[in-house]
Amino acid sequence: MLVNIKVNGTLIKEEIKADLLLLDFLRNHGCYSVKRGCETSNCGLCTVWMDGKPILSCSMLAARASGHSITTLEGVQEEAKIFADYMANQGAEQCGFCSPGFIMNVLAMDKELTNPSEEEINRYLAGNLCRCTGYMGQLRALKGFLNRDKEAK
């Protein structure tokens, strides 16, 4: 089956097998930030954006992404670097395995929500698992990042 998927701004036209997962398609095309974790749509490691909205690439067939735009961490390096600095300053970075999916959700949250409450943040990030931290450092970094415009004034 022929798919046309725009990945980080580059159109990829390719014959694929009908059962190819989007996660595997992306990794086959050098997007190694997209990671395989639980394979049950519960950990968030495979989070990417489809047309600007976060999705779990381990539970979507690549064929369903045909005609859509997919963004991975490789496609948002500048924004990701800004948030990564907040993580490092809070000592929230541990092994880094969960970071790409977490960062993709944080950047999407930054675009979608205005001044989110802690409950909204927790609900938005409910599917992101980190086995290294207690989430407090990540939450401090996230709040600092979301409030960076206020801090600059």
KAMO-V978494 format. One record per residue. N is the residue number from 1. SS is DSSP state (2 for helix, 1 for strand, 0 for the rest). PSI is psi in whole degrees, 0 to 359 (999 if undefined). Layout:
# KAMO-V978494
N_SS_PSI + N_SS_PSI
This chain:
# KAMO-V978494
1_0_136 + 2_1_129 + 3_1_152 + 4_1_103 + 5_1_126 + 6_1_118 + 7_1_115 + 8_0_41 + 9_0_352 + 10_1_125 + 11_1_127 + 12_1_121 + 13_1_124 + 14_1_146 + 15_1_127 + 16_0_165 + 17_0_147 + 18_0_335 + 19_0_12 + 20_0_127 + 21_1_149 + 22_2_321 + 23_2_312 + 24_2_322 + 25_2_312 + 26_2_316 + 27_2_323 + 28_2_338 + 29_0_24 + 30_0_9 + 31_0_77 + 32_0_355 + 33_0_338 + 34_0_114 + 35_0_152 + 36_0_122 + 37_0_268 + 38_0_335 + 39_0_22 + 40_0_13 + 41_0_32 + 42_0_349 + 43_0_338 + 44_0_359 + 45_0_334 + 46_0_15 + 47_1_129 + 48_1_175 + 49_1_135 + 50_1_117 + 51_0_38 + 52_0_357 + 53_1_138 + 54_1_136 + 55_1_164 + 56_1_113 + 57_2_347 + 58_2_346 + 59_2_19 + 60_0_134 + 61_1_142 + 62_2_326 + 63_2_327 + 64_2_341 + 65_2_354 + 66_0_133 + 67_0_1 + 68_0_168 + 69_1_125 + 70_1_133 + 71_1_130 + 72_0_177 + 73_2_328 + 74_2_335 + 75_2_356 + 76_2_40 + 77_2_319 + 78_2_310 + 79_2_319 + 80_2_323 + 81_2_320 + 82_2_312 + 83_2_321 + 84_2_324 + 85_2_321 + 86_2_318 + 87_2_313 + 88_2_320 + 89_2_337 + 90_0_2 + 91_0_29 + 92_0_353 + 93_0_125 + 94_0_248 + 95_0_335 + 96_0_355 + 97_0_320 + 98_0_348 + 99_2_315 + 100_2_313 + 101_2_319 + 102_2_313 + 103_2_320 + 104_2_321 + 105_2_320 + 106_2_315 + 107_2_322 + 108_2_319 + 109_2_319 + 110_2_324 + 111_2_327 + 112_2_326 + 113_0_142 + 114_0_121 + 115_0_59 + 116_0_147 + 117_0_167 + 118_2_324 + 119_2_318 + 120_2_319 + 121_2_311 + 122_2_319 + 123_2_319 + 124_2_324 + 125_0_11 + 126_0_330 + 127_0_6 + 128_0_117 + 129_0_137 + 130_0_123 + 131_0_358 + 132_0_329 + 133_0_171 + 134_0_11 + 135_0_348 + 136_2_315 + 137_2_319 + 138_2_319 + 139_2_319 + 140_2_316 + 141_2_317 + 142_2_314 + 143_2_319 + 144_2_316 + 145_2_314 + 146_2_334 + 147_0_14 + 148_2_327 + 149_2_322 + 150_2_321 + 151_2_328 + 152_2_338 + 153_0_999
